[in-house]
Each structure stands twice: as structure tokens, then as C-alpha cells.
Amino acid sequence: MDRRTSIKWMMAAAAAMQSLQLQAGDAAARDVAANQAGYGTDPNLVKEWKPGGPWPLTLGENARKTTAALCDLVIPADEKGPAASAVGVVDFIDEWISAPYPAQRADREIVLPGLLWIEAEARKRFGKDFSSLGETQKAAIADDICSAAKARPEFAAAAKFFAKFRDLTAGGFYTTPIGMNDIGYRGNMSLEKFDGPPLEVLKRAGLA
């Protein structure tokens, strides 16, 4: 899957999606403040947090392995840089779906059942955990759910999950320094020397 194509997934607005009709069990996740009324005070976003600092994280060990394998299928390592999991995208997704805000809670209800579906499908087809499959086997599952418009009816819910997961993977990857460098985005970087706009630009603007 081409990294450049992932940009389209990140930039596309995600439509509201119904939850998959699966239960997210303890093997995939720990509950996060289930009885919490509201989300309280926002964390200090100026502070540098470690994973799990602002709020308790969700994904268990097995779910993190599944997430890493699926992330790397979306954005694999290539000559331009590392795979998504190597730059902290698993932590990003875990922190995102663990956040107490309404939008993130809604995404949590999509992502957790989707990860369970991926694992169940891997065992059903190949008798192994998803993270243990070969790249061709992983791609075979992903190919059936990579397009919500083209997915067969039995894969419709999983395709909605995969669309959300791609958005989160791309969003996590392309907001890291490595991801921004991959697309040539320099951001607000200080310049060692700046002599002002070029003379031809100033002349065109009537300022020189």
C-alpha cells in the first residue's frame, strides 16, 4: 500500500459509523473509566506526557500486537522510512481511543470490535493470530475490507472499521517528524539567515 495514498485517508472526513456488533472482551482491552460522569478537566497539553499519562490506556498486549501488524500493513517500511509502528503509531491509536472525549469514545466503539474481528478472521482463515501471518495472508484479509463501497455484505461492518483505522494510522504517522519529512512538509522551522522576500517578488508587489 503506497504511503502517498495514505494521505488521502488522513485528509478525508470520516463519516459517522455504526458500531460493529461484536463485544470487546478483556483479551483486547481494559475498560477506561466506565462509570465516569463527563471527562473532567483537560490535561495540561503543554507538558510532555508519556504514554498513559493523561488518561489510562486501553489496549492489552494482544490488541497492541494486532494494531501494530495492521498499522504496518497500511504504512509499511520502505526506502523512505520506517513502518508506522516504529514511530509510535500504536501508542497514538491507544491514547486516542482511550481519551474521554465524545469523538474518541465513538472511535473506541469502532476500533475495539474491529480488532477483535481481525483476530477472529485470521484464526478462521489461517489458524494463526493476525500478527503471526505472512504479508500475503494479512493482505488477503485487508483486501476484503479496504473499500466500504466494494466490500461484500458480510464484510461491510469490518470495512467501516478499516476505514477508521486507516485514518488513525495515517493521522498518527504523518504528524510525526518522520512522517512530515516523508511528504516534504517543513513546518515552522527557523532559518539561519533570512534577507527578506526576493527582489522580484517585492517588485511584483510594488514594494521595490
NORJO-V714642 format. One record per pair of residues at least 24 apart in sequence whose ideal C-beta (glycine too) atoms are under 10 Angstrom apart, sorted by sequence separation. I is the first residue (numbers start at 1). J is the second residue. If there is no record, write none. Layout:
i->(I/I)
j->(J/J)
This chain:
i->(32/66/67/117/118/121/142/31/32/65/68/30/32/64/67/30/31/63/64/67/118/29/30/117/29/30/64/28/29/30/63/64/67/28/29/59/63/114/28/59/27/29/30/24/26/27/28/29/57/59/60/121/25/27/28/58/59/27/28/58/59/51/57/58/121/28/57/58/59/117/24/28/51/52/58/59/51/55/57/58/117/118/50/51/54/57/58/117/52/53/56/51/52/55/114/118/51/54/55/56/67/70/113/114/117/118/54/55/70/113/114/116/117/49/52/54/55/114/115/51/110/114/118/63/66/67/70/113/114/55/63/66/69/112/114/58/65/66/110/111/114/115/64/67/110/114/59/63/66/110/58/59/62/63/66/69/110/111/58/62/65/110/111/63/110/43/59/63/66/42/62/73/107/111/42/106/107/110/42/72/76/39/40/69/70/73/107/39/69/70/107/38/39/68/69/73/39/66/67/68/69/72/36/65/66/67/69/9/29/32/33/39/65/66/73/9/32/39/65/69/72/73/32/33/62/64/65/97/6/29/30/32/62/70/73/74/5/6/29/62/69/73/5/3/70/97/1/3/32/70/74/93/96/1/2/3/32/73/1/2/1/3/93/96/2/32/92/93/96/3/92/95/3/6/93/29/89/90/92/93/89/92/3/89/91/92/29/89/90/28/29/89/92/24/28/85/88/89/92/24/28/84/87/88/89/28/29/84/87/89/19/24/25/28/29/85/86/89/24/27/28/74/84/85/87/88/14/17/19/20/23/24/27/84/87/16/17/19/20/22/23/24/83/84/86/87/88/89/18/19/20/22/24/25/28/74/75/82/87/14/17/18/20/21/22/24/27/70/73/74/81/84/86/87/14/17/19/20/22/23/73/74/19/20/22/71/74/75/82/84/19/20/22/70/71/74/75/81/84/14/20/21/70/73/74/82/20/71/72/75/81/82/22/67/71/75/80/81/70/71/74/75/81/82/67/71/80/81/67/71/80/80/75/78/75/17/15/22/20/21/22/20/1/18/19/20/18/22/17/20/1/19/20/17/18/19/17/16/17/1/15/14/17/17/15/14/15/14/12/14/9/14/9/12/13/14/9/12/9/10/11/9/10/8/9/10/12/9/10/11/6/9/10/11/5/6/9/10/8/9/10/6/7/10/11/6/10/1/5/6/9/10/7/3/6/7/6/10/3/3/7/6/10/7/3/6/7/6/4/3/4/3)
j->(56/90/91/141/142/145/166/56/57/90/93/56/58/90/93/57/58/90/91/94/145/57/58/145/58/59/93/58/59/60/93/94/97/59/60/90/94/145/60/91/60/62/63/58/60/61/62/63/91/93/94/155/60/62/63/93/94/63/64/94/95/88/94/95/158/66/95/96/97/155/63/67/90/91/97/98/91/95/97/98/157/158/91/92/95/98/99/158/94/95/98/94/95/98/157/161/95/98/99/100/111/114/157/158/161/162/99/100/115/158/159/161/162/95/98/100/101/160/161/98/157/161/165/111/114/115/118/161/162/104/112/115/118/161/163/108/115/116/160/161/164/165/115/118/161/165/111/115/118/162/111/112/115/116/119/122/163/164/112/116/119/164/165/118/165/99/115/119/122/99/119/130/164/168/100/164/165/168/101/131/135/99/100/129/130/133/167/100/130/131/168/100/101/130/131/135/102/129/130/131/132/135/100/129/130/131/133/74/94/97/98/104/130/131/138/75/98/105/131/135/138/139/99/100/129/131/132/164/74/97/98/100/130/138/141/142/74/75/98/131/138/142/75/74/141/168/73/75/104/142/146/165/168/74/75/76/105/146/75/76/76/78/168/171/78/108/168/169/172/80/169/172/81/84/171/108/168/169/171/172/169/172/84/170/172/173/111/171/172/111/112/172/175/108/112/169/172/173/176/109/113/169/172/173/174/114/115/170/173/175/106/111/112/115/116/172/173/176/112/115/116/162/172/173/175/176/103/106/108/109/112/113/116/173/176/106/107/109/110/112/113/114/173/174/176/177/178/179/109/110/111/113/115/116/119/165/166/173/178/106/109/110/112/113/114/116/119/162/165/166/173/176/178/179/107/110/112/113/115/116/166/167/113/114/116/165/168/169/176/178/114/115/117/165/166/169/170/176/179/110/116/117/166/169/170/178/117/168/169/172/178/179/120/165/169/173/178/179/169/170/173/174/181/182/168/172/181/182/169/173/182/183/179/182/182/148/148/157/156/157/158/157/139/156/157/158/157/161/157/160/142/160/161/159/160/161/160/160/161/146/160/160/163/164/163/163/164/164/163/166/162/167/163/166/167/168/164/167/165/166/167/166/167/166/167/168/170/168/169/170/166/169/170/171/166/167/170/171/170/171/172/169/170/173/174/170/174/166/170/171/174/175/173/170/173/174/174/179/173/174/179/179/183/182/179/182/183/183/182/182/183/183)
